[in-house]
Amino acid sequence: MVEYYQRCVPAYYKGFSEYADASPIADNCVFEMILLIFGYRLVEWYLHTEDDDEKTKRVHTLQKIYEMKTSPTQG
């Protein structure tokens, strides 16, 4: 997930800025959308399961989302 994010998001921003008549995207709106769409669900799933393995998977996925924000997207 993190590798795709690091590769695809910069390409999306570059392609969008080449063809759209708009100012460059300054903030990280793709990351915010990922967090809004998936983060909330992951927390809900974590809260409503009693299976420790499932809780561990949810925490791991949330950690990966956090790493996407803290790792560079240019490379």
N, C-alpha and C positions, 0 to 999 in steps of 0.2 A: 504494500500500500504506500509506504513512504517513498520507495523508488519511483513508482508511477507518478506520485504527486510531484516529486522533484523534477521529473522529466517532462511531464505533460502540462503542468500549470504554466511554466514559463513559455512553452510553445503556444499555449492558448492565448496568453497575454500578448505575445508577439504577433500572432496571426490576427487577433482582434484589432490591435492598434494599426496594423497595416491596411486593413480593409474598412474599418469603421471611421466615420467622420466624428470622432469624439476625442476628448483629451485623454492622455494615457491614464491607465488605471493605477492609482497610487497606493491604495491599500490592498489588503489581502482578502478580497471578498470571496474567493473560492474557498479558502480555509474556513471563513466564517460560515459559509453555506454547509460545508461538511460537518462542522461542529453543531450547527443548528439541526441538521437533518439526522445525523447519526448519534451525536453525543447525548442528546436527550433520550433517545431510544435505548442506548446502552445503559444509561443510568437507571432508567425504568426497569429494564430487564434484570439488572443487577439487584435492584431493590425487591423485585417480586419473584426471585428464584431462591430456592433453598439448596440447590445443588452447588457444592463448593467448586467443582470443575467449571461449571458455567460462570460462576462469579469471577473465577480466575481469568477466563477467556475475555469477559467484558472489561475487566481492569486492564488486561494486556492490550486490547484494542484501543481503549481510551489513552493508554500510554503512547501507543503508536501515533494517534492523532496529535497528541501533545508534541511528540518528536517532529512531526511535520511542521509545526509552527516554529519550533526552535532550531530546525536545521535549514541551511540555505536552500533556496529553490533555484538558484542559478548554478550551473556547473558544467 
